[in-house]
Amino acid sequence: MVTKTFPASDISDLVDLGVRDIGESRDQEARVKAQELAGSTPPDLRWHFIGQLQTNKAKSVASYADFVHSVDRAGLVLALAKGAAAANREVGALVQVNLDRRTTAAAGAVADTERGGTTAQETLELANQIAGCDGLRLTGVMGVAPLNEPPAPAFELLAQMATQVRAAHPSASMISAGMSDDMVEAIAAGATHVRIGSKVLGFRPPIR
């Protein structure tokens, strides 16, 4: 359940209803909520960091997040591993695949967009790096469907990337994809984790 911009009291209510996976996308908000709820939530509650992550925030995120869905570059892998080691924790890491990138069949050229994420060619290389780092556990792949395009083809590409990663790392079984408006297409493509918030909690309060 994605709870960004909602108060920690809403997380407590969700936990009482049986929710055990909480998604947040801003470290300064998530860190405070995790600290506020420490000791009052069940031990099997899992914090998922799902937003783009700056390297200088990696140590903080590694101190409370059980999973980071947005690992998209080598420098971030090293920073998360260092932060996890400092906190004496193991953090699950997912490779974020950039589903906005398009490779031309003729030239093999890649068009970059503003979203983070690896190209198809980079995905397995980064997965291998994560798998080789103490303090990190490679758990799968994540992707966000492009805006203003049908989501199904993008999620099918992500499923292909997931298959390649699992072939090399069988325990990396998570596929994080889909939000409230495209979760049906994501699940059809094999998503194991969908990032649902507004369909349950309503419209988000503005970020201050």
N, C-alpha and C positions, 0 to 999 in steps of 0.2 A: 504494500500500500504506500503510495507516494504522499507524504505529509508536508512537503515544503510549503512554507508560509502559514501553516496551521499550528496552533499552540501544542505544547507538550501534553496538555490535558486531553486533547483529542487522541493522541497516541495511547494514553492510558485507557481511554474508552475502547479503542480498537483492540488493545491487548485483552481487555476484559471479555471481548466478543470472540477471542480466539486468534486474532491476527498475530503472526510471529515474524513477519518480514516488513521492515519499515524502510522506505526509500527517501533520501534527501539529496539535494543537489548543490547546496551552498555550505561550505565548511563552517563559516561563522555562525550559521543558524543551527546546523546539525550538531556541532560540538556542544553548544549550550544545552540543547535538548537531551543529548546523551548523558551529560553531566547531571542535569536536573533529574533524570529518571533513573540514574544509577542506583541500584539497591532496591528499587521499588518495582522492577519489572522481572519477569521470569528469566531464568538463565538461558532458555532457548530462544530468546528474542534476538533477531539478526538485523543489524544495521547495514543497509546497502547505500553506498555513495554512487549516485547515477549521473552527476553533472560533470561538465568539463572541469578538469583539475589542473591547477597551476602547480608547477614543481615545488614552489616554496610553501605550498599548503599540504604537501604529501605527508610530512611528518605528523602533522596534526590529525589528518584523516586516518592515518595508519594506527593512531592511538585508540580509536573507537570503532571504526568501520570493520565489519566482518567480510564485506565484499566491496570491491571497487570495480564498477562496470565500465569505466571510461579510460582504460589504459591504452594509450595510442602512440607512445614513443619511448625510445630507449632510456632517455633521461628520466622520465617519470617512473619507469620500472626500477631504476637504481635508487631513486629518492624514496619510493614506497618501501623497498626492501630495507633500506637504512632505517626508516621510521619504524617499521615493524620490529626490526631487531632491537631498536632502542626501547620499545615498549614491551619487549619479550612476548610478542604476539605473532600469529600467522594470519595473513590476510589473503582471502581469495581474490584473484585478479582475473578480469575478463578483458580480452582484446577487443577494443572498439574498432569495428570495420566501417569505413566511410562508404556508405551506400549511395552517396551523391556523386561519387567519382565514376566517370564513364571512360572505358578504354575502347578506342577505335579498332576495328578488326584489321584494318590495313596497316596502320602505322604503329599501333600499340601505344599511342600517346594518351596520357592521363590528364584529365581536366580537373584541377583542384577547385574546391569550394570552401566556404567559410567553416563548415563543420569539421570537427576533429575526426580522426580515425585513420586506419591503415588502408593501403591499397590491397587488392587481392594478393599481389606479389609479396607484400610486406607482412601479411598476417601471420603466416607460419613462422617466419623469422622472429617476430616479436614474441609469439607464443613460446618458442624454444628458449628465448632469453628469460621469460618469466619462470618457466619450469626449472631453470637452472639457478634461480636465486633463493638463497635461504631467507626465510621470513615470508615468502610468497607461495601461494598455491594456485597453479593455473586451473581455472574452473570453467572456462568456456569463452564465448564470444558475445558481443553486443552490437546492435546497430539500430539506427533511427531512420525511418523511411524518409525519402526526399519530400519536400513540400511541393504541392501542386502537381503531383504525379500519383498514379495508382500505386499503392504500397506493395501489392503482391509480388511483382517482379523483384523488388528490392529485398523482400524477405526470403524469396527463393534463392537469391545470391548469397544472403547471409547463411542460409541452411547449407549451401555448398561449401562455404568457408568453414562452417562448423564441422562438417564431415571430414574435411582435410585435416583440421586440427585434431579431431578425435582419432584419426588414423595414426597419428604420431603420439598422441597423449590421450589414451582411452578414458581417463577419469575426468577430462574436460568436457562435461556433458551439458553444461548450462547454455541455453540460447536466450539471451535477454533481448526482447523485441516487442514492439507494440505498446500503444498507449490507449487511452479510453476510446479514441475514435477509430483506431485501426487494429484493435486487439483480435478481432475475428480472423483477419488475414494473417496476422502474426502466428496465431495458434495453429492455423491451417498449415503453415510452413514449418511447424515444429517448435515454436517458442515454448520454453519451459518456465520463463519468468516474464510477466507483462507488467508494465509500469502504470498502474491504475490509481487515479486520485480523484479527479473531478466527478466521475460517475458515482462515487460513493460519498465524498465529502462536500461536493458542490463546487461552485466557483471559488477560485483561490482569492484570498485577500491580496491587495496590492503589496508588492515588495517595497519596504521602506529603506 
